[in-house]
């Protein structure tokens, strides 16, 4: 079916001028001259055989015909813009593909995904884990949740939460013989080592002991694990004392599987970030997942320390 449509440039000039009620502002938005906007509008009026504007001195007003035409043209442009954004974001009918660390997926995200599905039953999530940062420009993943520092990047990074770390162990180990009552008592217990973490930005036992003022205890002794969730599982099983990230240990602490026998609590230099390409940021599914994450974190009060409180507990 053949469509009799006015020129696109004429419609754009009309919509911008009608929205601003100004040829000057429309010209600024469209990066053309005021005379060009006026010419396009006059050509459109001539083609329609109707006046769309009433011109009064330096002001313009919409005629009845212009008022009736504006919402139709505006909605058409909005629909085109939305469809274009969906195409650029690569939105399809497949699952929303999220990549993150194995530890964060296992200990925090996976137990809560049913809550996301309850409010977004039409969005299926494919969860992939990797210890290495996935190249989001390749398109294999829609977004990532990363434990990292803010850095200059061409990716969209939205802060989710800061992180703290502190010793955790099973209640039986804390209350056993010898008990765990002060940091010095660690000399009598096995240290569970998270091999991925031991820097001021991402503390391990060495950094924690410096903050606690401990001397004479080897911070590197004890069995090691390549994943933070495995370290916590070993602590739950009573195999030793771990340094637990609050976000990863929160469920086990709440259930009584783990306890925190003492501080200090360290604020890490790394935070959790929601990361995606600028194009994917416009995908409604990506936006919905990011907003749900933020709401979940706020409801659980997972970022309790202010900057001043963190400085008081950790001065590496």
DOFI-73054 format. One record per residue (C-alpha): y, z, x; residue in three letters. Coordinates in pm, whole numbers, padded with zeros to 5 digits, always signed. Example, Ala and Ser with C-alpha at 12.3 -4.5 7.8 and 13.67 -1.06 7.14 Angstrom:
! DOFI-73054
-00450+00780+01230ALA-00106+00714+01367SER
! end
This chain:
! DOFI-73054
+00000+00000+00000UNK+00337-00102+00139UNK+00591+00182+00167UNK+00964+00116+00127UNK+01107+00373+00368UNK+01459+00404+00504UNK+01497+00393+00884UNK+01386+00715+01052UNK+01711+00755+01244UNK+01910+00735+00921UNK+01693+01001+00761UNK+01728+01227+01067UNK+02106+01187+01058UNK+02119+01269+00687UNK+01891+01574+00718UNK+02084+01721+01012UNK+02424+01656+00853UNK+02309+01798+00518UNK+02165+02108+00685UNK+02483+02177+00884UNK+02725+02025+00631UNK+02889+01878+00938UNK+02868+01539+01105UNK+02990+01699+01429UNK+02715+01960+01444UNK+02454+01702+01344UNK+02569+01482+01631UNK+02538+01771+01876UNK+02184+01845+01758UNK+02076+01480+01778UNK+02259+01409+02107UNK+02456+01118+01960UNK+02820+01066+01870UNK+02976+01176+01544UNK+03052+00812+01468UNK+02683+00725+01507UNK+02582+00995+01255UNK+02846+00878+01010UNK+02732+00518+01050UNK+02364+00609+00992UNK+02448+00809+00678UNK+02662+00527+00537UNK+02380+00280+00601UNK+02135+00509+00420UNK+02371+00547+00124UNK+02411+00171+00111UNK+02034+00117+00108UNK+01984+00380-00164UNK+02284+00265-00365UNK+02389+00629-00399UNK+02645+00857-00242UNK+02479+01150-00066UNK+02797+01326+00051UNK+03143+01391-00086UNK+03393+01366+00196UNK+03695+01597+00166UNK+03941+01588+00452UNK+03734+01732+00743UNK+03462+01883+00524UNK+03157+01725+00363UNK+02960+01840+00059UNK+02633+01720-00086UNK+02639+01523-00407UNK+02378+01592-00675UNK+02173+01307-00530UNK+02208+01452-00180UNK+02099+01797-00298UNK+01790+01646-00463UNK+01705+01433-00158UNK+01750+01700+00112UNK+01445+01923+00039UNK+01216+01620+00020UNK+01334+01481+00355UNK+01338+01825+00517UNK+00982+01902+00405UNK+00865+01565+00535UNK+01011+01637+00879UNK+00864+01988+00876UNK+00519+01848+00795UNK+00543+01591+01075UNK+00656+01858+01323UNK+00373+02094+01224UNK+00112+01818+01249UNK+00249+01718+01590UNK+00228+02076+01716UNK-00132+02101+01600UNK-00221+01783+01783UNK-00045+01896+02101UNK-00220+02232+02083UNK-00554+02056+02056UNK-00642+02239+01737UNK-00974+02134+01587UNK-01240+02267+01355UNK-01435+02429+01638UNK-01428+02795+01738UNK-01135+02970+01899UNK-01239+02997+02265UNK-01133+03316+02443UNK-01215+03402+02805UNK-01186+03751+02955UNK-01354+03994+03192UNK-01709+04100+03114UNK-01605+04465+03120UNK-01320+04423+02872UNK-01534+04208+02645UNK-01826+04452+02642UNK-01641+04783+02619UNK-01337+04702+02405UNK-01310+04355+02255UNK-01662+04289+02129UNK-01692+04615+01929UNK-01369+04523+01747UNK-01418+04152+01679UNK-01560+04220+01333UNK-01216+04358+01240UNK-01056+04028+01337UNK-01308+03834+01132UNK-01242+04061+00834UNK-00878+03949+00823UNK-00938+03592+00949UNK-01279+03488+00809UNK-01194+03121+00862UNK-01158+03158+01243UNK-01476+03171+01449UNK-01437+03315+01798UNK-01635+03196+02099UNK-01613+03470+02362UNK-01678+03374+02725UNK-01665+03609+03024UNK-01575+03538+03384UNK-01467+03746+03681UNK-01256+03451+03802UNK-00943+03325+03628UNK-01034+03017+03424UNK-00805+02713+03453UNK-00657+02700+03102UNK-00506+02357+03162UNK-00851+02197+03162UNK-00887+02269+02792UNK-01228+02438+02802UNK-01070+02763+02679UNK-00789+02817+02429UNK-00663+03147+02572UNK-00747+03431+02809UNK-00709+03808+02821UNK-00644+03894+03184UNK-00608+04216+03381UNK-00342+04118+03631UNK+00021+04139+03740UNK+00307+03945+03586UNK+00376+03643+03803UNK+00569+03318+03804UNK+00353+03071+03617UNK+00365+02772+03387UNK+00148+02961+03138UNK+00262+03171+02843UNK+00198+03540+02923UNK+00234+03805+02652UNK+00199+04168+02758UNK-00072+04355+02567UNK-00090+04697+02731UNK-00061+04891+03054UNK-00363+05073+03193UNK-00446+05416+03332UNK-00746+05539+03530UNK-00900+05884+03568UNK-01237+06046+03651UNK-01503+06042+03375UNK-01857+06175+03361UNK-02118+06288+03112UNK-02067+06628+02947UNK-02396+06747+03100UNK-02274+06662+03451UNK-01942+06836+03396UNK-02114+07154+03274UNK-02410+07141+03514UNK-02476+07308+03848UNK-02253+07277+04036UNK-01994+07217+03759UNK-01698+06978+03773UNK-01388+07191+03725UNK-01143+07070+03992UNK-01115+06757+04208UNK-01256+06949+04507UNK-01588+06976+04318UNK-01639+06603+04371UNK-01780+06683+04716UNK-02097+06801+04540UNK-02138+06497+04315UNK-02221+06128+04338UNK-01925+05889+04323UNK-01990+05574+04123UNK-01816+05284+04293UNK-01650+04995+04110UNK-01657+04733+04386UNK-01385+04527+04217UNK-01116+04794+04237UNK-00959+04972+04534UNK-00591+04893+04580UNK-00264+05061+04475UNK-00231+04805+04196UNK-00591+04854+04082UNK-00703+05197+04208UNK-01045+05296+04331UNK-01160+05633+04463UNK-00966+05597+04789UNK-00633+05554+04611UNK-00718+05822+04354UNK-00808+06079+04623UNK-00480+06013+04803UNK-00292+06078+04476UNK-00500+06395+04418UNK-00434+06520+04772UNK-00807+06537+04851UNK-00924+06542+05211UNK-01267+06548+05369UNK-01450+06349+05098UNK-01569+05998+05178UNK-01418+05784+04896UNK-01665+05500+04965UNK-01993+05687+04932UNK-02220+05638+04633UNK-02384+05344+04455UNK-02172+05039+04378UNK-02143+04807+04079UNK-01982+04466+04043UNK-01865+04527+03686UNK-01657+04810+03538UNK-01870+04834+03225UNK-02180+04900+03440UNK-01999+05181+03620UNK-01923+05347+03286UNK-02281+05303+03169UNK-02403+05477+03483UNK-02159+05762+03413UNK-02283+05791+03054UNK-02638+05815+03192UNK-02534+06113+03407UNK-02576+05932+03737UNK-02240+06038+03879UNK-01863+06042+03833UNK-01671+05719+03770UNK-01308+05620+03767UNK-01267+05488+03415UNK-00998+05267+03272UNK-00874+05422+02951UNK-00918+05106+02746UNK-01279+05067+02859UNK-01375+05434+02830UNK-01194+05516+02505UNK-01492+05460+02274UNK-01732+05662+02492UNK-01473+05940+02520UNK-01425+05942+02144UNK-01801+05955+02084UNK-01848+06237+02334UNK-02063+06027+02568UNK-01802+06076+02840UNK-01549+06345+02922UNK-01257+06356+03164UNK-01301+06676+03367UNK-00960+06667+03541UNK-00674+06447+03661UNK-00460+06311+03800UNK-00422+06010+03576UNK-00313+05696+03764UNK-00108+05419+03612UNK-00240+05092+03752UNK-00013+04814+03874UNK-00214+04569+03667UNK-00178+04526+03291UNK-00362+04336+03023UNK-00197+04006+02930UNK-00266+03742+02669UNK-00242+03408+02846UNK-00241+03047+02721UNK-00068+02716+02781UNK+00263+02650+02599UNK+00087+02393+02380UNK-00190+02636+02281UNK+00071+02902+02202UNK+00167+02689+01901UNK-00190+02681+01770UNK-00195+02901+01454UNK-00540+03033+01547UNK-00423+03140+01893UNK-00113+03301+01744UNK-00322+03486+01484UNK-00557+03624+01751UNK-00272+03733+01977UNK-00094+03909+01690UNK-00416+04082+01586UNK-00470+04207+01943UNK-00121+04353+01954UNK-00162+04525+01618UNK-00500+04669+01720UNK-00363+04806+02047UNK-00063+04963+01872UNK-00284+05127+01612UNK-00507+05276+01881UNK-00205+05392+02085UNK-00363+05250+02398UNK-00045+05250+02606UNK+00058+05617+02592UNK+00239+05666+02922UNK+00605+05582+02967UNK+00721+05460+03306UNK+00863+05806+03385UNK+00536+05978+03289UNK+00337+05733+03498UNK+00559+05796+03801UNK+00504+06169+03762UNK+00126+06130+03769UNK+00093+05870+04045UNK+00300+05818+04356UNK+00079+05616+04595UNK
! end
